[in-house]
């Protein structure tokens, strides 16, 4: 009978210990762009911003640019993907705001392709940032960037005080413009962003492009920010209670 009582106590303690929940969670909403189940210029969970003459931001299943007519590889998985599409001097931003508590781990990942149809495929990163007019001079400015911003920042801002971290700054991935085929495939990106998000807070994940040298397309799919939150105080209390029950059961067992 004594063994049975100890067994029950150990089982109860074990159930308390193993009931401590896992804290891994996905932060990004609709990272696969499938939530709308239809082509959308306002994909669920995301916001869009555009400046310039000819371009658009949308979730789509198309394999051809509406703005420029150039082909794309389509979705990386599923049917739809996020698409920043420019055929002339313009800039596009696809972004999502998120709020998190303190974290013990955070991993940002996404799949992205960049197609550049400018004559030479050269990356131009002008100090004007995401301004396709470069302050009215129309000096060369053609590139793509991925950033985590402070939530209070303007979606087009490139000020150092607004940018928490930058995870892509450049041009086309894979093949460059060759006159016939620049339909680049997706590249997988993954970054440990624990350090910059450790304290928690309000942030913005931004995908942006600017072009004034030729058509430029950016495709996005499977965007994810997976975090493990710091356990709440009541969770620690539950854990300590479980350990206490287990310790008491073991101590009683030794005295028998």
URBELLIN-V124016 format. One record per residue. PSI is psi in degrees with one decimal (none if undefined). OMEGA is omega in whole degrees, 0 to 359 (* if undefined). NEAR is the number of other C-alpha atoms within 12 Angstrom. Layout:
BEGIN
{{PSI;OMEGA;NEAR} {PSI;OMEGA;NEAR}}
END
This chain:
BEGIN
{{-40.9;180;8} {-40.4;179;14} {-39.9;180;16} {-40.1;180;12} {-43.2;178;16} {-38.8;180;24} {-40.9;178;19} {-42.3;180;18} {-44.6;179;26} {-39.4;180;27} {-42.0;178;22} {-43.0;179;23} {-42.5;180;27} {-38.6;180;24} {-34.7;177;20} {-45.5;182;24} {-45.0;185;24} {-1.9;175;17} {-6.8;176;17} {119.4;189;23} {154.3;172;20} {147.3;186;16} {4.3;178;21} {133.1;180;18} {152.6;177;22} {130.4;183;24} {-38.1;186;31} {132.5;177;33} {131.9;175;27} {43.9;180;29} {-17.6;176;36} {-2.0;177;35} {27.9;180;38} {-8.9;189;29} {-33.2;183;23} {-21.4;181;25} {25.5;177;18} {156.7;178;19} {132.9;186;22} {135.3;173;26} {1.4;175;26} {68.9;183;25} {140.1;183;30} {137.3;179;26} {-18.3;186;28} {160.2;171;32} {154.0;181;29} {151.9;176;34} {139.8;183;30} {141.6;172;32} {140.5;172;28} {-170.4;191;27} {-49.3;187;21} {109.7;178;27} {170.8;180;37} {161.6;175;39} {131.0;184;39} {168.5;166;40} {129.5;189;40} {161.4;172;38} {7.1;183;32} {150.3;174;26} {24.6;176;26} {136.7;181;22} {130.5;176;32} {-33.3;184;25} {-42.2;187;26} {-17.4;180;26} {-2.2;178;18} {150.5;182;31} {155.5;175;29} {169.7;181;37} {-11.7;180;33} {-152.7;183;33} {148.9;175;30} {-35.3;176;32} {161.4;185;23} {-154.3;183;18} {-33.1;189;24} {159.9;176;32} {159.7;175;44} {141.9;188;55} {120.0;171;50} {117.8;195;48} {121.0;181;52} {138.5;175;46} {-8.7;180;35} {-174.6;185;32} {108.2;181;38} {169.2;175;39} {145.3;183;46} {146.1;177;44} {132.5;170;41} {122.7;187;43} {160.8;179;44} {128.5;176;36} {145.6;176;29} {151.7;178;29} {133.3;181;26} {154.7;171;29} {-177.9;180;24} {143.2;185;23} {154.2;173;29} {-17.9;174;26} {150.9;178;29} {127.5;181;33} {121.9;175;29} {129.6;178;33} {151.4;177;30} {162.1;172;33} {136.5;186;32} {140.5;166;42} {151.8;176;41} {121.4;175;48} {133.2;181;48} {116.7;180;48} {15.8;177;41} {160.6;189;33} {-36.3;185;18} {-5.4;178;19} {14.4;181;31} {141.0;176;25} {125.5;176;31} {115.2;178;32} {96.3;183;27} {149.3;180;26} {-13.2;176;20} {-5.6;176;25} {-121.8;184;30} {26.0;177;40} {110.4;182;35} {-19.8;179;41} {-8.7;184;27} {54.2;178;25} {20.2;179;15} {-8.5;181;14} {-19.7;185;14} {32.9;170;22} {152.6;187;21} {131.6;180;30} {102.0;186;37} {102.3;180;49} {174.1;180;46} {146.7;177;43} {151.9;176;42} {126.4;185;41} {158.0;161;38} {125.1;183;38} {162.6;166;36} {141.5;186;31} {-24.4;182;26} {-7.2;185;21} {148.8;170;24} {139.8;183;23} {-18.3;178;38} {0.5;185;35} {141.4;171;30} {19.1;178;29} {137.8;182;20} {-33.0;181;16} {-17.6;180;15} {-21.2;186;23} {120.8;178;27} {-40.2;179;29} {147.6;179;29} {132.9;188;26} {-1.4;170;27} {132.2;176;29} {100.7;184;27} {-152.9;185;29} {-141.8;185;37} {140.7;173;37} {147.1;181;32} {-138.0;185;21} {142.3;174;22} {178.4;180;26} {126.0;177;26} {11.7;176;17} {-23.9;182;15} {-32.1;188;11} {105.0;172;18} {35.4;178;28} {86.2;184;31} {149.8;177;31} {167.7;177;27} {147.2;171;28} {137.9;179;24} {132.9;178;21} {139.4;178;23} {133.8;185;20} {135.3;171;25} {112.4;183;21} {24.2;182;29} {-47.1;186;25} {-43.5;185;18} {-18.7;181;27} {4.5;189;34} {-39.5;184;22} {-9.3;185;20} {178.9;180;25} {-164.3;182;21} {127.8;187;24} {172.6;175;32} {129.0;171;38} {124.4;187;46} {133.7;168;45} {127.0;187;47} {151.4;175;53} {150.9;175;56} {137.7;182;53} {134.8;170;51} {14.6;178;41} {-9.5;182;30} {178.6;181;34} {148.3;182;42} {131.2;178;54} {140.9;177;54} {126.9;176;55} {138.8;183;52} {142.1;177;46} {156.1;176;38} {49.8;177;33} {129.9;185;39} {141.6;167;31} {101.6;184;37} {123.8;184;30} {156.9;168;32} {114.1;184;27} {151.6;173;27} {128.5;182;26} {145.6;177;21} {163.9;182;18} {-38.4;182;11} {-26.7;177;13} {-42.5;175;21} {-38.9;179;18} {-41.4;178;16} {-41.8;180;23} {-45.3;180;24} {-38.3;178;19} {-42.7;178;22} {-42.8;178;26} {-37.8;179;25} {-45.4;178;21} {-43.2;180;26} {-43.4;180;26} {-42.0;179;20} {-42.0;180;19} {-42.5;180;27} {-39.3;180;22} {-42.4;178;15} {-34.3;181;18} {-36.1;180;18} {-29.9;183;12} {-10.5;181;10} {none;*;12}}
END
